[in-house]
Amino acid sequence: MTNEYRNPVPTVDIIIEIDQPGGRQGPGTAIVMISRKNPPYGWAIPGGFVDYGESLEDAAAREALEETSLSVELVRQFHSYSDPSRDPRRHTITTVFIARATGTPRAADDAREAGIFTRETLPDNIAFDHRKILMDYFDGRY
């Protein structure tokens, strides 16, 4: 008889702060989101699975570039989220980073569309637990 261990899968998500008209940047201003090509559908913070042998920081920068075509500067680690139901596909634990970028986001990889949003303009259909993550961010819970 063998014991099979099941562990949560590590992921990263990146809140990308970006200049909006007038040059404002930073908490409470504009962030980049992507519309997902694959289930679960909806708008999401850019992110994805950490590859074997990859650091969380490298995964965050890679995922941001792959999904938004933006090179980001990681500012800091924000928070981890681990609710077993946060991803309907499997139990994941995400480490969220705050990053900065300039330029125009362009959807790539598994993103159908990229957009810039403020707290007031967040889309209705947000995937995973990303609305909670964004509310924590906009409310300054860090």
Helices and strands as residue ranges (DSSP letters): E 9-18, E 30-36, E 43-44, E 47-49, H 56-68, E 73-81, E 92-101, E 111-117, G 119-121, H 130-138
